[in-house]
Amino acid sequence: MTIKSYIEEDKKLYEVYVNGYDSAKRRFQRRIRGIENLKKAEAIEFELKRELARKKEERVPYRWGEWFDECMKRMKYDLQPSTVMGYETSLRKWIHPHWEKIEIGIITKADVYDLMFTKCSGIPTQYTRRNILKMVKRIFQMAVEDGAIDRNPCTGINVRVSEVVQKVLTNKEVEIFLNEAKLANHRFYPVWLMALMTGMRSGELYALRWSDIDFDAQTISVTRQWTSKNGFCATKTRRSRVVPINDDLLSFLREYKVKAETELVLPRLGEWEHGEQARVTRDFCLGIGITPVKFHDLRATFITNLLARGESLARVMSIVGHNELKTTNLYLRKAGVDVQGGTNKLGYKVPKVENADVISLFERKTMK
């Protein structure tokens, strides 16, 4: 299979030649001449290769667009609809205009670099670029696992981004936050209290039912979440977990259940349903003069608080539903536990002067 250029009547043209054998060992030859440009020649070569593959009863090579469509069909069985929609929206916008008709097997690492950092220069942020690269990498990895290609051209390519500095409340600020919310009878008070006492995600709290709470065992079974795109569905990690309830929260829940009117534990708040819980939380913090955290930062406050007080990484991971140790490690660094006491072995100390007249070197020089 070759593409050659030649000159005819002072004009550069291209020729495509494909040679092989079908499944019955019969010779298959195709030669097409007079092609006006290289791009058209490559497209014709690709189609001839597909025809030969069909005759040899081999796998027909995929173009990017064809393989992407196949991946979307498969992902619908394994991923949340919102996740599939994210792939559809992002990759059709940024990747398809450049790769839709290109055979996936000929895309190289250099092509990925060129696309991600040059042709897609309009991607708004590095975080978005990193996410798009992760999606592209996954599409290629599915092709590797399917046997459509033999290597992932995205391997070794990374997008560097600055680490997001996540805010957390101090213990004193948590006390102020909850006391002020209770005194004000704030509509979000029970939601904030549950977030700070359990570390559960917003969608998990929204989906929480009284039947998920075992008052005797003092545990909460986290089995589902709610999102505006998917409704009630499996948790983010698709795994269930058990969250322990301390005595303070247990007392609150017993009293709160007396007033319960539905099977759902927490109130249905308009701002919460429309994804405005982060704004409501931040505005309330600003109003009472503490660190202006967002709703998800309450989960971070819960995690760092446990780690700072010596709770094991494994146990915290289990409680909050982290799949990977590196995720919890980020909070460990935030809590400072991994470096705590690290300067106690310094060989020098802050000087102490007791009941002595101190004359600085500057003053001594002046006296002379």
Backbone torsions as a table, in degrees:
resi	resn	phi	psi	omega
1	MET	NA	115.2	-176.9
2	THR	-141.5	157.5	172.0
3	ILE	-122.4	126.6	179.1
4	LYS	-125.9	147.9	175.0
5	SER	-104.2	153.7	177.3
6	TYR	-153.9	163.1	-178.8
7	ILE	-107.6	130.3	178.1
8	GLU	-139.2	118.7	-177.3
9	GLU	54.2	48.3	177.9
10	ASP	61.5	20.9	-179.9
11	LYS	-124.7	134.3	-179.8
12	LYS	-81.4	123.1	178.9
13	LEU	-126.4	171.4	-177.6
14	TYR	-126.6	151.1	178.5
15	GLU	-125.7	136.5	176.2
16	VAL	-114.5	130.6	180.0
17	TYR	-129.2	125.7	178.0
18	VAL	-123.6	130.9	-175.8
19	ASN	-137.0	131.2	178.3
20	GLY	-175.2	-166.7	-179.0
21	TYR	-129.4	145.1	178.3
22	ASP	-85.6	-172.9	-176.1
23	SER	-66.1	-20.3	179.1
24	ALA	-96.7	14.5	179.3
25	LYS	67.2	19.5	175.8
26	ARG	-86.1	141.8	-175.8
27	ARG	-70.6	137.1	177.8
28	PHE	-121.3	116.4	179.4
29	GLN	-132.0	135.3	174.6
30	ARG	-139.6	133.7	176.4
31	ARG	-133.8	124.8	178.9
32	ILE	-125.5	126.8	-177.6
33	ARG	-117.4	171.0	174.9
34	GLY	78.9	22.3	-179.3
35	ILE	-80.2	133.0	-168.2
36	GLU	-76.3	-29.6	-179.5
37	ASN	-147.2	166.4	-174.7
38	LEU	-65.6	-36.6	-178.8
39	LYS	-61.3	-44.2	178.1
40	LYS	-65.6	-36.3	179.8
41	ALA	-63.9	-41.9	179.0
42	GLU	-65.0	-38.4	178.9
43	ALA	-65.5	-41.9	179.4
44	ILE	-66.7	-41.2	178.1
45	GLU	-59.6	-42.3	-179.5
46	PHE	-60.5	-44.7	-179.9
47	GLU	-65.0	-38.8	178.0
48	LEU	-66.5	-36.9	176.9
49	LYS	-64.0	-39.6	177.8
50	ARG	-64.5	-40.5	179.4
51	GLU	-64.0	-42.2	178.5
52	LEU	-64.7	-40.4	179.0
53	ALA	-61.6	-40.7	178.8
54	ARG	-63.9	-41.2	179.8
55	LYS	-67.5	-30.4	178.9
56	LYS	-87.7	-0.7	-178.2
57	GLU	58.7	37.9	176.0
58	GLU	-102.2	171.8	176.0
59	ARG	-63.8	129.7	177.5
60	VAL	-77.7	125.9	-178.8
61	PRO	-61.8	142.0	-178.2
62	TYR	-91.4	142.9	162.1
63	ARG	-81.4	162.3	179.3
64	TRP	-55.6	-48.5	-177.0
65	GLY	-61.4	-38.6	179.6
66	GLU	-68.0	-44.0	-179.7
67	TRP	-67.9	-37.4	177.8
68	PHE	-60.0	-45.2	178.9
69	ASP	-60.6	-40.0	178.6
70	GLU	-64.9	-40.9	178.9
71	CYS	-63.7	-39.7	-179.9
72	MET	-63.3	-37.4	177.9
73	LYS	-62.9	-41.3	-177.8
74	ARG	-73.3	-38.5	-177.8
75	MET	-64.6	-28.4	-178.9
76	LYS	-62.1	-21.1	178.7
77	TYR	-86.3	-21.0	-172.5
78	ASP	-112.7	-25.0	-172.5
79	LEU	-116.0	163.4	176.6
80	GLN	-66.2	147.8	177.8
81	PRO	-53.9	-37.3	-179.5
82	SER	-65.9	-33.5	178.3
83	THR	-68.7	-44.6	178.2
84	VAL	-62.2	-40.8	178.6
85	MET	-62.6	-36.3	177.9
86	GLY	-62.6	-42.4	176.0
87	TYR	-62.2	-48.3	-178.4
88	GLU	-56.7	-49.9	-175.0
89	THR	-66.9	-50.1	-173.8
90	SER	-69.5	-48.4	-174.2
91	LEU	-75.2	-33.1	175.7
92	ARG	-66.7	-32.3	-179.1
93	LYS	-75.8	-46.0	-170.6
94	TRP	-100.0	-32.8	-172.2
95	ILE	-99.3	-42.9	-176.1
96	HIS	-55.4	-42.2	-178.5
97	PRO	-56.5	-23.8	-176.4
98	HIS	-104.1	-30.5	-171.0
99	TRP	-119.5	-4.4	-169.1
100	GLU	-52.2	-39.0	-175.5
101	LYS	-99.7	5.9	-176.3
102	ILE	-90.8	138.9	177.0
103	GLU	-65.6	130.2	-175.3
104	ILE	-66.3	-27.2	-177.2
105	GLY	-71.1	-16.0	-178.7
106	ILE	-104.0	0.7	178.5
107	ILE	-75.9	126.1	-176.0
108	THR	-106.2	172.0	176.5
109	LYS	-60.6	-37.7	178.2
110	ALA	-62.5	-37.6	177.8
111	ASP	-64.2	-39.7	178.9
112	VAL	-64.6	-46.4	177.0
113	TYR	-56.1	-48.5	-177.5
114	ASP	-61.4	-41.6	-179.1
115	LEU	-68.6	-49.4	-172.8
116	MET	-70.8	-33.9	-172.5
117	PHE	-110.8	-10.0	179.3
118	THR	-120.9	-62.4	-176.6
119	LYS	-66.7	-31.4	179.5
120	CYS	-102.1	39.9	-179.3
121	SER	-65.4	-16.5	-178.8
122	GLY	-80.7	-4.5	176.4
123	ILE	-58.7	126.4	-167.6
124	PRO	-62.8	-39.5	-177.1
125	THR	-136.8	162.9	177.4
126	GLN	-66.8	-31.9	178.3
127	TYR	-64.4	-42.2	177.3
128	THR	-64.6	-42.0	179.9
129	ARG	-61.5	-42.4	179.4
130	ARG	-62.6	-42.2	-179.8
131	ASN	-65.8	-39.5	178.9
132	ILE	-65.4	-40.8	177.7
133	LEU	-61.7	-39.8	177.7
134	LYS	-62.1	-38.9	178.2
135	MET	-65.9	-46.2	-179.9
136	VAL	-61.5	-42.4	179.6
137	LYS	-60.5	-39.7	-179.6
138	ARG	-67.6	-39.0	178.6
139	ILE	-61.9	-43.6	178.4
140	PHE	-67.7	-38.0	-179.2
141	GLN	-64.2	-36.2	176.0
142	MET	-63.2	-35.7	178.4
143	ALA	-68.3	-37.8	177.2
144	VAL	-63.6	-47.5	-178.5
145	GLU	-65.2	-27.8	179.5
146	ASP	-84.1	-11.7	-178.3
147	GLY	85.8	8.5	-179.3
148	ALA	-74.7	-30.6	175.5
149	ILE	-136.8	164.4	-176.2
150	ASP	-105.0	-5.4	177.0
151	ARG	-153.8	154.2	179.6
152	ASN	-94.1	112.7	-176.7
153	PRO	-67.7	-10.5	179.5
154	CYS	-86.5	-9.4	-176.8
155	THR	-58.3	128.8	178.5
156	GLY	88.3	-4.7	179.1
157	ILE	-96.5	130.0	-179.2
158	ASN	-135.4	154.4	173.5
159	VAL	-112.6	118.7	-178.6
160	ARG	-82.3	131.4	177.0
161	VAL	-132.2	154.5	177.3
162	SER	-73.3	141.9	179.0
163	GLU	-67.8	133.1	179.0
164	VAL	-73.9	126.3	178.2
165	VAL	-84.7	107.0	-177.9
166	GLN	-88.7	131.8	-179.4
167	LYS	-83.5	147.4	173.6
168	VAL	-137.3	158.3	177.2
169	LEU	-90.6	143.5	172.0
170	THR	-75.1	168.0	179.0
171	ASN	-59.0	-40.7	179.6
172	LYS	-63.5	-41.1	-179.9
173	GLU	-67.2	-35.2	177.4
174	VAL	-62.6	-42.5	178.5
175	GLU	-61.2	-45.3	178.9
176	ILE	-63.1	-45.9	-178.2
177	PHE	-56.4	-52.4	-177.4
178	LEU	-70.9	-39.5	179.1
179	ASN	-62.8	-45.0	-179.0
180	GLU	-67.2	-38.2	179.4
181	ALA	-66.2	-38.6	179.7
182	LYS	-70.2	-43.8	179.5
183	LEU	-61.2	-37.2	-179.1
184	ALA	-81.6	-3.9	-175.2
185	ASN	50.9	44.1	-176.7
186	HIS	-64.7	137.7	-177.4
187	ARG	-59.4	-25.9	-178.9
188	PHE	-91.2	-1.1	-174.8
189	TYR	-53.4	-52.2	-179.0
190	PRO	-63.4	-31.6	179.0
191	VAL	-69.3	-47.1	178.9
192	TRP	-62.2	-41.4	-179.6
193	LEU	-61.5	-45.4	179.6
194	MET	-64.2	-38.7	179.6
195	ALA	-63.9	-42.8	-177.7
196	LEU	-75.6	-24.1	-177.3
197	MET	-94.5	-16.3	-177.1
198	THR	-123.9	-21.4	-176.4
199	GLY	72.4	13.7	-179.4
200	MET	-72.1	150.5	177.6
201	ARG	-72.4	160.0	-177.9
202	SER	-55.5	-49.2	-178.1
203	GLY	-65.2	-31.1	177.8
204	GLU	-69.9	-39.7	177.5
205	LEU	-66.5	-40.4	-179.3
206	TYR	-62.1	-33.5	-176.4
207	ALA	-91.5	-1.6	-173.7
208	LEU	-66.6	131.2	178.2
209	ARG	-113.4	157.3	178.0
210	TRP	-62.7	-29.9	179.2
211	SER	-68.9	-14.4	177.6
212	ASP	-82.0	-11.3	-175.6
213	ILE	-102.8	125.0	176.0
214	ASP	-104.3	101.8	-176.2
215	PHE	-67.8	-31.3	-179.8
216	ASP	-71.8	-44.4	-179.3
217	ALA	-83.4	-10.4	-176.8
218	GLN	56.5	53.4	179.2
219	THR	-138.8	157.0	172.7
220	ILE	-119.0	129.1	174.9
221	SER	-92.6	114.2	179.6
222	VAL	-95.4	107.1	-174.0
223	THR	-121.3	-11.8	-176.7
224	ARG	-155.8	172.5	176.0
225	GLN	-141.7	174.5	175.8
226	TRP	-130.2	134.4	172.7
227	THR	-131.5	155.3	-178.8
228	SER	-65.3	-26.4	-178.0
229	LYS	-88.3	-35.7	-173.4
230	ASN	-108.7	-10.2	-174.9
231	GLY	69.9	-148.0	177.2
232	PHE	-77.2	128.4	-176.1
233	CYS	-156.8	-176.3	179.7
234	ALA	-64.5	161.1	178.9
235	THR	-63.7	169.2	-177.4
236	LYS	-55.8	-40.4	-179.4
237	THR	-90.1	-1.8	-177.3
238	ARG	63.8	23.4	178.0
239	ARG	-126.5	144.4	175.3
240	SER	-86.4	157.8	177.0
241	ARG	-152.3	168.7	179.7
242	VAL	-117.8	129.8	179.0
243	VAL	-111.2	125.0	178.7
244	PRO	-72.8	150.2	178.6
245	ILE	-111.5	124.7	177.0
246	ASN	-78.5	171.6	-173.5
247	ASP	-62.6	-39.4	-179.8
248	ASP	-61.5	-47.1	-178.9
249	LEU	-67.9	-35.6	179.0
250	LEU	-60.2	-44.2	178.8
251	SER	-62.0	-43.4	178.9
252	PHE	-59.9	-45.9	-176.4
253	LEU	-66.4	-36.8	178.3
254	ARG	-62.2	-44.0	179.4
255	GLU	-69.1	-39.7	-176.4
256	TYR	-68.2	-33.4	-177.9
257	LYS	-66.7	-28.8	179.3
258	VAL	-58.5	-32.9	-177.8
259	LYS	-91.4	-2.4	-174.1
260	ALA	-64.1	138.6	179.9
261	GLU	-115.1	-14.3	-179.8
262	THR	-134.7	173.6	177.8
263	GLU	-71.5	-22.2	178.6
264	LEU	-78.2	137.3	-173.4
265	VAL	-72.9	-47.4	-171.2
266	LEU	-101.6	155.3	-175.5
267	PRO	-66.9	151.1	175.3
268	ARG	-86.6	103.8	-177.3
269	LEU	-105.9	134.6	-177.2
270	GLY	-56.9	-44.8	-178.9
271	GLU	-63.6	-37.3	-179.8
272	TRP	-66.6	-45.7	-179.6
273	GLU	-62.0	-32.3	-178.2
274	HIS	-96.7	13.9	174.1
275	GLY	75.6	23.9	-178.2
276	GLU	-102.0	14.0	-178.1
277	GLN	-63.8	-29.6	178.6
278	ALA	-65.9	-44.7	179.5
279	ARG	-64.7	-43.8	-179.1
280	VAL	-61.2	-43.2	-179.5
281	THR	-64.7	-45.9	-178.9
282	ARG	-64.3	-42.9	-179.2
283	ASP	-63.0	-38.8	179.8
284	PHE	-66.7	-41.3	178.3
285	CYS	-61.6	-43.0	178.0
286	LEU	-62.3	-38.3	-178.0
287	GLY	-66.8	-28.4	-178.8
288	ILE	-105.5	5.2	171.7
289	GLY	78.9	30.9	175.6
290	ILE	-117.7	175.8	-179.1
291	THR	-52.0	124.7	-176.3
292	PRO	-76.6	80.2	179.8
293	VAL	-86.6	163.1	174.4
294	LYS	-100.9	173.7	-173.6
295	PHE	-58.1	-45.2	-176.9
296	HIS	-65.0	-22.5	178.8
297	ASP	-68.8	-18.3	176.1
298	LEU	-66.8	-35.4	175.1
299	ARG	-65.1	-42.7	178.0
300	ALA	-63.7	-37.9	177.6
301	THR	-61.7	-43.3	178.3
302	PHE	-60.0	-47.3	-176.4
303	ILE	-65.7	-49.6	-177.9
304	THR	-65.4	-33.2	179.0
305	ASN	-64.3	-44.9	178.7
306	LEU	-63.6	-45.6	-178.3
307	LEU	-64.8	-39.4	-179.6
308	ALA	-65.1	-22.4	-179.4
309	ARG	-100.6	17.0	170.4
310	GLY	90.4	7.2	177.3
311	GLU	-67.7	141.0	-175.3
312	SER	-68.8	151.3	178.4
313	LEU	-58.9	-44.4	-177.0
314	ALA	-60.9	-41.4	-177.7
315	ARG	-70.0	-41.0	178.5
316	VAL	-64.1	-43.2	177.0
317	MET	-55.2	-44.2	-179.0
318	SER	-64.8	-41.4	-177.0
319	ILE	-67.2	-44.0	-173.4
320	VAL	-92.9	-8.6	175.5
321	GLY	81.8	34.6	174.8
322	HIS	-83.1	134.8	177.6
323	ASN	-86.0	-28.6	-174.1
324	GLU	-120.6	140.3	-178.5
325	LEU	-62.0	-34.5	-176.7
326	LYS	-63.3	-28.7	178.5
327	THR	-66.4	-47.5	179.5
328	THR	-68.6	-31.2	179.8
329	ASN	-61.0	-30.7	177.7
330	LEU	-60.2	-40.0	179.2
331	TYR	-74.1	-29.7	177.2
332	LEU	-62.9	-42.5	177.1
333	ARG	-66.7	-37.3	178.3
334	LYS	-61.6	-38.3	-179.4
335	ALA	-77.5	-16.3	179.1
336	GLY	76.0	12.4	-176.6
337	VAL	-66.8	-37.5	-175.3
338	ASP	-68.7	-17.4	179.5
339	VAL	-116.4	1.3	-176.1
340	GLN	-59.6	130.4	179.7
341	GLY	79.1	3.9	-175.6
342	GLY	-67.6	-16.5	179.8
343	THR	-103.9	6.6	-178.1
344	ASN	-69.7	-19.2	-177.0
345	LYS	-96.7	13.5	177.2
346	LEU	-59.6	143.9	-177.3
347	GLY	-85.2	9.2	179.5
348	TYR	-138.5	160.2	-175.1
349	LYS	-133.5	167.5	173.9
350	VAL	-70.3	126.1	-178.1
351	PRO	-64.5	143.2	178.3
352	LYS	-118.4	130.0	179.5
353	VAL	-122.1	120.3	-177.4
354	GLU	-117.4	124.7	173.3
355	ASN	49.3	48.1	178.8
356	ALA	-133.8	149.3	175.8
357	ASP	-81.0	124.6	-177.4
358	VAL	-106.0	121.2	177.6
359	ILE	-116.3	120.8	-177.5
360	SER	-72.0	159.4	177.5
361	LEU	-59.1	-35.1	-179.8
362	PHE	-63.5	-43.1	-179.2
363	GLU	-66.3	-37.6	178.3
364	ARG	-61.3	-43.5	-179.9
365	LYS	-63.4	-37.1	-179.0
366	THR	-67.6	-39.3	-179.4
367	MET	-62.6	-35.2	178.7
368	LYS	-68.7	NA	NA
